[in-house]
Amino acid sequence: MPLLESLGFGAALGFSLTVPPGPMNALIASRAARSFRAAVLTGLGAMTSDAILAAAVFSLVQFVDLAPIVRPLDAVGAGVMAYFGVRVLRSARAPPDSLPSDARTFSLGVAVGVSNPFQVAWWLTAGLAFARFGGPLLLAGLFGAILVWVIAFPYALSAGARRSPRIARYISVASAAIMFAFAVYLAALAL
């Protein structure tokens, strides 16, 4: 696959992974409503979790059949998403200056990413297949697209929240609702 084609294909995959509404975008949005910096750090944590998952999937798939753990992973993911939904609602009521440290914010992004069954499933399926197909250039395009998203998405939301403080509350409530919806969906898959 030629250089530009590999990078472009990887970028398209990266945006397909990051742009759709999901638990990670909900968390980034809830942070962006209060702080652009916190949202970007959360997004960078999510990007780090993608790198961890990519490395783990490429390592594990050669030695272990991962199919038997899908349902337990869904059950754990349902609990994790519900927990983070509650945290988002609690943080919406906290004063704006009470954000956690940069390290905790980044770590939360990593934790949500590596515990998100959708992110894990993406890497076990599409991510693995396409990375084998396109190689390192495809992965470079993919992670480049993720980087663009974790800066542009929080910027847009932060700008809106600065213009109207009420938007910040709506973003947080909508983010929590998305996380709760994913918790219910994952619980149904686990059954």
BALOBA-1460 file (C-alpha; in Angstrom, 3 decimals):
// residues 191
<rec num="1" residu="m" x="0.000" y="0.000" z="0.000"/>
<rec num="2" residu="p" x="1.536" y="3.391" z="-0.989"/>
<rec num="3" residu="l" x="2.586" y="5.889" z="1.693"/>
<rec num="4" residu="l" x="-0.224" y="8.449" z="1.352"/>
<rec num="5" residu="e" x="-2.845" y="5.761" z="0.900"/>
<rec num="6" residu="s" x="-1.723" y="3.996" z="4.099"/>
<rec num="7" residu="l" x="-1.658" y="7.231" z="6.085"/>
<rec num="8" residu="g" x="-5.056" y="8.304" z="4.723"/>
<rec num="9" residu="f" x="-6.615" y="4.928" z="5.384"/>
<rec num="10" residu="g" x="-5.187" y="4.985" z="8.910"/>
<rec num="11" residu="a" x="-6.560" y="8.488" z="9.488"/>
<rec num="12" residu="a" x="-10.013" y="7.372" z="8.324"/>
<rec num="13" residu="l" x="-9.856" y="4.459" z="10.759"/>
<rec num="14" residu="g" x="-8.683" y="6.768" z="13.544"/>
<rec num="15" residu="f" x="-11.635" y="9.081" z="13.032"/>
<rec num="16" residu="s" x="-13.974" y="6.069" z="12.842"/>
<rec num="17" residu="l" x="-12.704" y="5.045" z="16.257"/>
<rec num="18" residu="t" x="-12.826" y="8.473" z="17.917"/>
<rec num="19" residu="v" x="-15.653" y="10.514" z="16.388"/>
<rec num="20" residu="p" x="-18.751" y="8.385" z="17.126"/>
<rec num="21" residu="p" x="-20.522" y="9.154" z="20.404"/>
<rec num="22" residu="g" x="-19.378" y="6.810" z="23.110"/>
<rec num="23" residu="p" x="-18.131" y="6.613" z="26.671"/>
<rec num="24" residu="m" x="-14.780" y="8.258" z="25.957"/>
<rec num="25" residu="n" x="-16.240" y="11.194" z="24.048"/>
<rec num="26" residu="a" x="-18.789" y="11.599" z="26.846"/>
<rec num="27" residu="l" x="-15.974" y="11.827" z="29.389"/>
<rec num="28" residu="i" x="-13.971" y="14.229" z="27.217"/>
<rec num="29" residu="a" x="-17.086" y="16.377" z="26.739"/>
<rec num="30" residu="s" x="-17.782" y="16.519" z="30.461"/>
<rec num="31" residu="r" x="-14.201" y="17.680" z="31.060"/>
<rec num="32" residu="a" x="-14.313" y="20.180" z="28.175"/>
<rec num="33" residu="a" x="-17.339" y="21.844" z="29.733"/>
<rec num="34" residu="r" x="-15.075" y="22.870" z="32.613"/>
<rec num="35" residu="s" x="-11.525" y="22.941" z="31.207"/>
<rec num="36" residu="f" x="-9.986" y="22.630" z="27.766"/>
<rec num="37" residu="r" x="-6.732" y="21.404" z="29.329"/>
<rec num="38" residu="a" x="-8.469" y="18.684" z="31.355"/>
<rec num="39" residu="a" x="-10.377" y="17.524" z="28.275"/>
<rec num="40" residu="v" x="-7.215" y="17.302" z="26.165"/>
<rec num="41" residu="l" x="-5.398" y="15.410" z="28.940"/>
<rec num="42" residu="t" x="-8.332" y="13.005" z="29.163"/>
<rec num="43" residu="g" x="-8.194" y="12.541" z="25.391"/>
<rec num="44" residu="l" x="-4.440" y="11.972" z="25.479"/>
<rec num="45" residu="g" x="-5.067" y="9.364" z="28.180"/>
<rec num="46" residu="a" x="-7.569" y="7.707" z="25.850"/>
<rec num="47" residu="m" x="-5.015" y="7.781" z="23.040"/>
<rec num="48" residu="t" x="-2.499" y="6.157" z="25.374"/>
<rec num="49" residu="s" x="-5.047" y="3.458" z="26.191"/>
<rec num="50" residu="d" x="-5.412" y="2.817" z="22.449"/>
<rec num="51" residu="a" x="-1.661" y="2.311" z="22.215"/>
<rec num="52" residu="i" x="-1.769" y="-0.059" z="25.202"/>
<rec num="53" residu="l" x="-4.691" y="-1.995" z="23.715"/>
<rec num="54" residu="a" x="-3.040" y="-2.195" z="20.309"/>
<rec num="55" residu="a" x="0.137" y="-3.619" z="21.861"/>
<rec num="56" residu="a" x="-1.827" y="-6.037" z="24.058"/>
<rec num="57" residu="v" x="-4.023" y="-7.270" z="21.223"/>
<rec num="58" residu="f" x="-1.078" y="-7.833" z="18.910"/>
<rec num="59" residu="s" x="0.711" y="-9.736" z="21.668"/>
<rec num="60" residu="l" x="-2.214" y="-11.771" z="23.027"/>
<rec num="61" residu="v" x="-3.911" y="-12.770" z="19.821"/>
<rec num="62" residu="q" x="-0.925" y="-14.886" z="18.863"/>
<rec num="63" residu="f" x="-1.115" y="-16.979" z="22.053"/>
<rec num="64" residu="v" x="-4.632" y="-16.794" z="23.521"/>
<rec num="65" residu="d" x="-8.196" y="-17.299" z="22.267"/>
<rec num="66" residu="l" x="-9.932" y="-14.171" z="23.575"/>
<rec num="67" residu="a" x="-13.494" y="-15.204" z="22.611"/>
<rec num="68" residu="p" x="-14.407" y="-16.712" z="26.042"/>
<rec num="69" residu="i" x="-13.833" y="-13.424" z="27.868"/>
<rec num="70" residu="v" x="-16.154" y="-11.256" z="25.777"/>
<rec num="71" residu="r" x="-19.242" y="-11.582" z="28.024"/>
<rec num="72" residu="p" x="-17.382" y="-11.102" z="31.311"/>
<rec num="73" residu="l" x="-15.694" y="-8.078" z="29.742"/>
<rec num="74" residu="d" x="-19.130" y="-6.679" z="28.832"/>
<rec num="75" residu="a" x="-20.349" y="-7.160" z="32.421"/>
<rec num="76" residu="v" x="-17.324" y="-5.399" z="33.889"/>
<rec num="77" residu="g" x="-17.664" y="-2.666" z="31.279"/>
<rec num="78" residu="a" x="-21.308" y="-2.072" z="32.281"/>
<rec num="79" residu="g" x="-20.249" y="-1.461" z="35.868"/>
<rec num="80" residu="v" x="-17.379" y="0.776" z="34.830"/>
<rec num="81" residu="m" x="-19.601" y="2.899" z="32.567"/>
<rec num="82" residu="a" x="-22.245" y="3.304" z="35.290"/>
<rec num="83" residu="y" x="-19.561" y="4.308" z="37.779"/>
<rec num="84" residu="f" x="-18.116" y="6.915" z="35.422"/>
<rec num="85" residu="g" x="-21.613" y="8.230" z="34.656"/>
<rec num="86" residu="v" x="-22.142" y="8.875" z="38.362"/>
<rec num="87" residu="r" x="-18.736" y="10.561" z="38.583"/>
<rec num="88" residu="v" x="-19.574" y="12.867" z="35.671"/>
<rec num="89" residu="l" x="-22.837" y="13.914" z="37.345"/>
<rec num="90" residu="r" x="-21.049" y="14.578" z="40.638"/>
<rec num="91" residu="s" x="-18.318" y="16.601" z="38.946"/>
<rec num="92" residu="a" x="-20.957" y="18.736" z="37.187"/>
<rec num="93" residu="r" x="-22.037" y="20.062" z="40.594"/>
<rec num="94" residu="a" x="-18.494" y="20.757" z="41.799"/>
<rec num="95" residu="p" x="-16.968" y="24.236" z="41.495"/>
<rec num="96" residu="p" x="-14.949" y="24.761" z="38.282"/>
<rec num="97" residu="d" x="-11.693" y="25.145" z="40.195"/>
<rec num="98" residu="s" x="-12.023" y="21.703" z="41.796"/>
<rec num="99" residu="l" x="-10.739" y="19.677" z="38.856"/>
<rec num="100" residu="p" x="-8.376" y="16.812" z="39.705"/>
<rec num="101" residu="s" x="-4.664" y="17.122" z="39.033"/>
<rec num="102" residu="d" x="-3.308" y="16.733" z="35.513"/>
<rec num="103" residu="a" x="-1.922" y="13.295" z="36.373"/>
<rec num="104" residu="r" x="-5.280" y="12.080" z="37.713"/>
<rec num="105" residu="t" x="-7.113" y="13.516" z="34.704"/>
<rec num="106" residu="f" x="-4.750" y="11.761" z="32.287"/>
<rec num="107" residu="s" x="-4.951" y="8.524" z="34.301"/>
<rec num="108" residu="l" x="-8.740" y="8.624" z="34.183"/>
<rec num="109" residu="g" x="-8.591" y="8.813" z="30.383"/>
<rec num="110" residu="v" x="-6.309" y="5.771" z="30.310"/>
<rec num="111" residu="a" x="-8.521" y="3.866" z="32.791"/>
<rec num="112" residu="v" x="-11.738" y="4.526" z="30.875"/>
<rec num="113" residu="g" x="-10.051" y="3.598" z="27.598"/>
<rec num="114" residu="v" x="-8.567" y="0.273" z="28.672"/>
<rec num="115" residu="s" x="-11.779" y="-0.715" z="30.493"/>
<rec num="116" residu="n" x="-14.093" y="0.307" z="27.639"/>
<rec num="117" residu="p" x="-15.308" y="-2.925" z="26.021"/>
<rec num="118" residu="f" x="-16.065" y="-1.068" z="22.786"/>
<rec num="119" residu="q" x="-12.484" y="0.146" z="22.513"/>
<rec num="120" residu="v" x="-11.186" y="-3.330" z="23.375"/>
<rec num="121" residu="a" x="-13.561" y="-4.921" z="20.846"/>
<rec num="122" residu="w" x="-12.489" y="-2.456" z="18.151"/>
<rec num="123" residu="w" x="-8.840" y="-3.389" z="18.653"/>
<rec num="124" residu="l" x="-9.635" y="-7.112" z="18.728"/>
<rec num="125" residu="t" x="-11.482" y="-6.875" z="15.433"/>
<rec num="126" residu="a" x="-11.080" y="-3.940" z="13.051"/>
<rec num="127" residu="g" x="-7.912" y="-2.580" z="14.633"/>
<rec num="128" residu="l" x="-6.122" y="-5.902" z="14.440"/>
<rec num="129" residu="a" x="-7.253" y="-6.682" z="10.916"/>
<rec num="130" residu="f" x="-6.403" y="-3.291" z="9.480"/>
<rec num="131" residu="a" x="-3.112" y="-2.911" z="11.326"/>
<rec num="132" residu="r" x="-1.963" y="-6.239" z="9.898"/>
<rec num="133" residu="f" x="-3.129" y="-5.118" z="6.475"/>
<rec num="134" residu="g" x="-1.675" y="-1.593" z="6.474"/>
<rec num="135" residu="g" x="1.278" y="-1.858" z="8.831"/>
<rec num="136" residu="p" x="3.050" y="0.958" z="10.673"/>
<rec num="137" residu="l" x="2.014" y="3.750" z="8.276"/>
<rec num="138" residu="l" x="-1.646" y="2.906" z="8.792"/>
<rec num="139" residu="l" x="-1.111" y="3.036" z="12.563"/>
<rec num="140" residu="a" x="0.648" y="6.414" z="12.196"/>
<rec num="141" residu="g" x="-2.370" y="7.789" z="10.323"/>
<rec num="142" residu="l" x="-4.736" y="6.286" z="12.900"/>
<rec num="143" residu="f" x="-2.955" y="7.842" z="15.887"/>
<rec num="144" residu="g" x="-2.561" y="11.140" z="14.006"/>
<rec num="145" residu="a" x="-6.332" y="11.294" z="13.554"/>
<rec num="146" residu="i" x="-6.893" y="10.500" z="17.235"/>
<rec num="147" residu="l" x="-4.538" y="13.340" z="18.186"/>
<rec num="148" residu="v" x="-6.422" y="15.798" z="15.955"/>
<rec num="149" residu="w" x="-9.743" y="14.707" z="17.505"/>
<rec num="150" residu="v" x="-8.609" y="14.939" z="21.149"/>
<rec num="151" residu="i" x="-7.625" y="18.566" z="20.560"/>
<rec num="152" residu="a" x="-10.354" y="19.777" z="18.160"/>
<rec num="153" residu="f" x="-13.342" y="18.205" z="19.964"/>
<rec num="154" residu="p" x="-12.518" y="19.676" z="23.411"/>
<rec num="155" residu="y" x="-11.685" y="23.039" z="21.845"/>
<rec num="156" residu="a" x="-15.116" y="23.297" z="20.225"/>
<rec num="157" residu="l" x="-16.931" y="22.268" z="23.399"/>
<rec num="158" residu="s" x="-14.847" y="24.532" z="25.640"/>
<rec num="159" residu="a" x="-15.496" y="27.507" z="23.366"/>
<rec num="160" residu="g" x="-19.248" y="26.847" z="23.569"/>
<rec num="161" residu="a" x="-19.163" y="26.476" z="27.358"/>
<rec num="162" residu="r" x="-17.271" y="29.769" z="27.733"/>
<rec num="163" residu="r" x="-19.919" y="31.563" z="25.684"/>
<rec num="164" residu="s" x="-22.764" y="30.166" z="27.760"/>
<rec num="165" residu="p" x="-22.125" y="28.689" z="31.213"/>
<rec num="166" residu="r" x="-25.426" y="26.781" z="31.015"/>
<rec num="167" residu="i" x="-24.011" y="24.746" z="28.142"/>
<rec num="168" residu="a" x="-21.465" y="23.226" z="30.544"/>
<rec num="169" residu="r" x="-24.268" y="21.723" z="32.659"/>
<rec num="170" residu="y" x="-26.080" y="20.377" z="29.587"/>
<rec num="171" residu="i" x="-22.870" y="18.800" z="28.281"/>
<rec num="172" residu="s" x="-22.247" y="17.079" z="31.622"/>
<rec num="173" residu="v" x="-25.799" y="15.734" z="31.896"/>
<rec num="174" residu="a" x="-25.747" y="14.526" z="28.280"/>
<rec num="175" residu="s" x="-22.336" y="12.913" z="28.857"/>
<rec num="176" residu="a" x="-23.594" y="11.053" z="31.923"/>
<rec num="177" residu="a" x="-26.710" y="9.924" z="30.036"/>
<rec num="178" residu="i" x="-24.517" y="8.494" z="27.265"/>
<rec num="179" residu="m" x="-22.420" y="6.600" z="29.800"/>
<rec num="180" residu="f" x="-25.533" y="5.199" z="31.498"/>
<rec num="181" residu="a" x="-26.930" y="4.140" z="28.115"/>
<rec num="182" residu="f" x="-23.709" y="2.280" z="27.348"/>
<rec num="183" residu="a" x="-23.827" y="0.666" z="30.805"/>
<rec num="184" residu="v" x="-27.334" y="-0.654" z="30.088"/>
<rec num="185" residu="y" x="-26.320" y="-1.832" z="26.623"/>
<rec num="186" residu="l" x="-23.251" y="-3.662" z="27.943"/>
<rec num="187" residu="a" x="-25.283" y="-5.253" z="30.736"/>
<rec num="188" residu="a" x="-27.726" y="-6.553" z="28.115"/>
<rec num="189" residu="l" x="-24.848" y="-7.971" z="26.044"/>
<rec num="190" residu="a" x="-23.403" y="-9.681" z="29.112"/>
<rec num="191" residu="l" x="-26.680" y="-11.503" z="29.742"/>
